[in-house]
Amino acid sequence: MNFDKIKESYPKAWELLSDWVHPRGKSFTYYPGIGWRSPMGDRDLYEFFDAQGIYASVSPKLKSGGKLREFTWYIDMAGSHFASMALNEFHLSRAAAESAVFEKAFEILENKLK
């Protein structure tokens, strides 16, 4: 996860994430030449977005015979009407798909906070 890009592109969502992280005894640290790093794992980001009503998920797409082809992502959002979003985008690893879904979730959250 590129937290430098998140902080720059989605400042209100970054501030909300930072406020959410601190009570858990965690924080972000800036390392010169490396950028922003956090001791959080992906599970924490799923929980953060769940708390915001943005439900991210990553699913494998299998070939016939059950062999892995790639991963894709989905977002469901709570509200007056439950909305779903899927990007017709495929990734060769779960980590790459998670990075993409979290970036989209930050974009959605930023728009909700405006």
C-alpha atoms as an extended CHARMM CRD file, in Angstrom:
* protein
*
       114  EXT
         1         1  MET       CA              0.0000000000        0.0000000000        0.0000000000  PROA      1               0.0000000000
         2         2  ASN       CA              1.4420000000        3.3470000000       -1.0400000000  PROA      2               0.0000000000
         3         3  PHE       CA              0.5670000000        5.5280000000        1.9570000000  PROA      3               0.0000000000
         4         4  ASP       CA              2.4210000000        8.5240000000        0.4550000000  PROA      4               0.0000000000
         5         5  LYS       CA             -0.0370000000        8.4980000000       -2.4480000000  PROA      5               0.0000000000
         6         6  ILE       CA             -3.0090000000        7.9650000000       -0.1170000000  PROA      6               0.0000000000
         7         7  LYS       CA             -2.0020000000       10.8800000000        2.1180000000  PROA      7               0.0000000000
         8         8  GLU       CA             -1.5210000000       13.1860000000       -0.8690000000  PROA      8               0.0000000000
         9         9  SER       CA             -4.5590000000       12.1040000000       -2.8930000000  PROA      9               0.0000000000
        10        10  TYR       CA             -7.0960000000       11.5480000000       -0.0980000000  PROA      10              0.0000000000
        11        11  PRO       CA             -6.2120000000       13.8970000000        2.7970000000  PROA      11              0.0000000000
        12        12  LYS       CA             -9.5670000000       13.7120000000        4.6100000000  PROA      12              0.0000000000
        13        13  ALA       CA             -9.6360000000        9.9130000000        4.4100000000  PROA      13              0.0000000000
        14        14  TRP       CA             -5.9820000000        9.8260000000        5.5910000000  PROA      14              0.0000000000
        15        15  GLU       CA             -6.8710000000       11.9880000000        8.5950000000  PROA      15              0.0000000000
        16        16  LEU       CA             -9.7850000000        9.6990000000        9.4780000000  PROA      16              0.0000000000
        17        17  LEU       CA             -7.5430000000        6.6390000000        9.1470000000  PROA      17              0.0000000000
        18        18  SER       CA             -4.8840000000        8.2720000000       11.3270000000  PROA      18              0.0000000000
        19        19  ASP       CA             -7.4860000000        9.0520000000       14.0010000000  PROA      19              0.0000000000
        20        20  TRP       CA             -8.7420000000        5.4470000000       13.7960000000  PROA      20              0.0000000000
        21        21  VAL       CA             -5.2290000000        3.9850000000       14.0850000000  PROA      21              0.0000000000
        22        22  HSD       CA             -4.0010000000        5.9040000000       17.1620000000  PROA      22              0.0000000000
        23        23  PRO       CA             -6.4130000000        4.4660000000       19.7800000000  PROA      23              0.0000000000
        24        24  ARG       CA             -5.1920000000        1.0080000000       18.7900000000  PROA      24              0.0000000000
        25        25  GLY       CA             -1.6760000000        1.9020000000       19.9430000000  PROA      25              0.0000000000
        26        26  LYS       CA             -0.3690000000        2.1780000000       16.3910000000  PROA      26              0.0000000000
        27        27  SER       CA              0.7910000000        5.1020000000       14.3310000000  PROA      27              0.0000000000
        28        28  PHE       CA              2.3150000000        6.0410000000       11.0180000000  PROA      28              0.0000000000
        29        29  THR       CA              6.0140000000        6.8200000000       10.7860000000  PROA      29              0.0000000000
        30        30  TYR       CA              7.7380000000        8.7570000000        8.0310000000  PROA      30              0.0000000000
        31        31  TYR       CA             11.1240000000        7.4370000000        6.9100000000  PROA      31              0.0000000000
        32        32  PRO       CA             13.1870000000        9.7690000000        4.6750000000  PROA      32              0.0000000000
        33        33  GLY       CA             13.7220000000        8.1400000000        1.2940000000  PROA      33              0.0000000000
        34        34  ILE       CA             11.1670000000        5.4190000000        2.0570000000  PROA      34              0.0000000000
        35        35  GLY       CA              7.9510000000        7.2870000000        2.8410000000  PROA      35              0.0000000000
        36        36  TRP       CA              5.0680000000        6.6580000000        5.2130000000  PROA      36              0.0000000000
        37        37  ARG       CA              4.9290000000        3.2440000000        6.8800000000  PROA      37              0.0000000000
        38        38  SER       CA              2.4810000000        1.7330000000        9.3040000000  PROA      38              0.0000000000
        39        39  PRO       CA              2.5870000000       -1.3500000000       11.5170000000  PROA      39              0.0000000000
        40        40  MET       CA             -0.9570000000       -2.0570000000       10.3420000000  PROA      40              0.0000000000
        41        41  GLY       CA             -1.6980000000       -5.0590000000        8.2330000000  PROA      41              0.0000000000
        42        42  ASP       CA             -4.3420000000       -5.5050000000        5.5650000000  PROA      42              0.0000000000
        43        43  ARG       CA             -6.7620000000       -6.9430000000        8.1480000000  PROA      43              0.0000000000
        44        44  ASP       CA             -6.7150000000       -3.5630000000        9.9020000000  PROA      44              0.0000000000
        45        45  LEU       CA             -7.6220000000       -1.7870000000        6.6520000000  PROA      45              0.0000000000
        46        46  TYR       CA            -10.5600000000       -4.1460000000        6.1090000000  PROA      46              0.0000000000
        47        47  GLU       CA            -11.7840000000       -3.3080000000        9.6310000000  PROA      47              0.0000000000
        48        48  PHE       CA            -11.2600000000        0.4240000000        9.0960000000  PROA      48              0.0000000000
        49        49  PHE       CA            -13.3330000000        0.4370000000        5.9080000000  PROA      49              0.0000000000
        50        50  ASP       CA            -15.9860000000       -1.8270000000        7.4840000000  PROA      50              0.0000000000
        51        51  ALA       CA            -16.3880000000        0.8370000000       10.1920000000  PROA      51              0.0000000000
        52        52  GLN       CA            -16.9570000000        3.4090000000        7.4190000000  PROA      52              0.0000000000
        53        53  GLY       CA            -19.6340000000        1.3010000000        5.6810000000  PROA      53              0.0000000000
        54        54  ILE       CA            -17.3180000000        0.4480000000        2.7750000000  PROA      54              0.0000000000
        55        55  TYR       CA            -16.9620000000       -3.3230000000        2.5080000000  PROA      55              0.0000000000
        56        56  ALA       CA            -13.9690000000       -4.3790000000        0.4180000000  PROA      56              0.0000000000
        57        57  SER       CA            -13.3250000000       -7.9160000000       -0.7380000000  PROA      57              0.0000000000
        58        58  VAL       CA            -10.9150000000       -9.7360000000       -3.0110000000  PROA      58              0.0000000000
        59        59  SER       CA            -11.8570000000      -12.9580000000       -4.7660000000  PROA      59              0.0000000000
        60        60  PRO       CA             -9.9060000000      -15.4770000000       -6.7940000000  PROA      60              0.0000000000
        61        61  LYS       CA            -11.0550000000      -16.2520000000      -10.3080000000  PROA      61              0.0000000000
        62        62  LEU       CA            -10.4570000000      -19.8660000000      -11.1920000000  PROA      62              0.0000000000
        63        63  LYS       CA             -9.9720000000      -21.6220000000      -14.5060000000  PROA      63              0.0000000000
        64        64  SER       CA            -11.9090000000      -24.7790000000      -15.2020000000  PROA      64              0.0000000000
        65        65  GLY       CA            -10.2960000000      -27.5130000000      -13.1710000000  PROA      65              0.0000000000
        66        66  GLY       CA             -9.8890000000      -25.1960000000      -10.1810000000  PROA      66              0.0000000000
        67        67  LYS       CA             -6.5300000000      -23.6390000000      -11.1000000000  PROA      67              0.0000000000
        68        68  LEU       CA             -6.0400000000      -20.0180000000      -10.1150000000  PROA      68              0.0000000000
        69        69  ARG       CA             -6.3000000000      -17.5470000000      -12.9710000000  PROA      69              0.0000000000
        70        70  GLU       CA             -6.1820000000      -14.1900000000      -11.1660000000  PROA      70              0.0000000000
        71        71  PHE       CA             -7.7750000000      -12.0680000000       -8.4310000000  PROA      71              0.0000000000
        72        72  THR       CA            -10.4160000000       -9.3640000000       -8.7310000000  PROA      72              0.0000000000
        73        73  TRP       CA            -12.0430000000       -7.0520000000       -6.1930000000  PROA      73              0.0000000000
        74        74  TYR       CA            -15.4610000000       -5.8180000000       -5.1370000000  PROA      74              0.0000000000
        75        75  ILE       CA            -16.7830000000       -3.0620000000       -2.8980000000  PROA      75              0.0000000000
        76        76  ASP       CA            -20.2010000000       -3.0040000000       -1.2610000000  PROA      76              0.0000000000
        77        77  MET       CA            -21.4020000000        0.1710000000        0.4340000000  PROA      77              0.0000000000
        78        78  ALA       CA            -23.9660000000        0.5520000000        3.1870000000  PROA      78              0.0000000000
        79        79  GLY       CA            -26.5330000000        3.2950000000        2.8130000000  PROA      79              0.0000000000
        80        80  SER       CA            -30.1780000000        3.8210000000        2.0770000000  PROA      80              0.0000000000
        81        81  HSD       CA            -29.7180000000        1.3850000000       -0.7900000000  PROA      81              0.0000000000
        82        82  PHE       CA            -26.9430000000       -1.1840000000       -0.6580000000  PROA      82              0.0000000000
        83        83  ALA       CA            -24.7040000000       -0.4080000000       -3.6270000000  PROA      83              0.0000000000
        84        84  SER       CA            -22.0890000000       -2.6890000000       -5.1560000000  PROA      84              0.0000000000
        85        85  MET       CA            -19.0870000000       -1.8900000000       -7.2770000000  PROA      85              0.0000000000
        86        86  ALA       CA            -16.7050000000       -4.1820000000       -9.0830000000  PROA      86              0.0000000000
        87        87  LEU       CA            -13.8650000000       -3.1100000000      -11.2760000000  PROA      87              0.0000000000
        88        88  ASN       CA            -13.3540000000       -5.2400000000      -14.3140000000  PROA      88              0.0000000000
        89        89  GLU       CA             -9.6820000000       -5.4200000000      -13.4110000000  PROA      89              0.0000000000
        90        90  PHE       CA             -7.6660000000       -8.5220000000      -12.6940000000  PROA      90              0.0000000000
        91        91  HSD       CA             -4.4420000000       -8.9690000000      -10.7340000000  PROA      91              0.0000000000
        92        92  LEU       CA             -1.9580000000      -11.8140000000      -10.6140000000  PROA      92              0.0000000000
        93        93  SER       CA             -1.6940000000      -11.7080000000       -6.8200000000  PROA      93              0.0000000000
        94        94  ARG       CA             -4.0350000000      -11.1460000000       -3.8840000000  PROA      94              0.0000000000
        95        95  ALA       CA             -1.7110000000       -8.3930000000       -2.6040000000  PROA      95              0.0000000000
        96        96  ALA       CA             -1.9990000000       -6.4450000000       -5.8720000000  PROA      96              0.0000000000
        97        97  ALA       CA             -5.7990000000       -6.7730000000       -5.8640000000  PROA      97              0.0000000000
        98        98  GLU       CA             -5.9520000000       -5.6660000000       -2.2180000000  PROA      98              0.0000000000
        99        99  SER       CA             -3.8260000000       -2.6180000000       -2.9650000000  PROA      99              0.0000000000
       100       100  ALA       CA             -6.2250000000       -1.6930000000       -5.7960000000  PROA      100             0.0000000000
       101       101  VAL       CA             -9.3910000000       -2.2180000000       -3.7380000000  PROA      101             0.0000000000
       102       102  PHE       CA             -8.0330000000       -0.2030000000       -0.8050000000  PROA      102             0.0000000000
       103       103  GLU       CA             -7.0460000000        2.6730000000       -3.0650000000  PROA      103             0.0000000000
       104       104  LYS       CA            -10.5820000000        2.7030000000       -4.5270000000  PROA      104             0.0000000000
       105       105  ALA       CA            -12.0250000000        2.5420000000       -1.0000000000  PROA      105             0.0000000000
       106       106  PHE       CA             -9.9270000000        5.5860000000       -0.0070000000  PROA      106             0.0000000000
       107       107  GLU       CA            -11.2700000000        7.4300000000       -3.0580000000  PROA      107             0.0000000000
       108       108  ILE       CA            -14.8620000000        6.5720000000       -2.1150000000  PROA      108             0.0000000000
       109       109  LEU       CA            -14.2920000000        7.6200000000        1.5050000000  PROA      109             0.0000000000
       110       110  GLU       CA            -12.6880000000       10.9060000000        0.4550000000  PROA      110             0.0000000000
       111       111  ASN       CA            -15.7660000000       11.6920000000       -1.6700000000  PROA      111             0.0000000000
       112       112  LYS       CA            -18.0800000000       10.8110000000        1.2380000000  PROA      112             0.0000000000
       113       113  LEU       CA            -16.1530000000       13.2100000000        3.5190000000  PROA      113             0.0000000000
       114       114  LYS       CA            -16.4260000000       16.2190000000        1.1570000000  PROA      114             0.0000000000
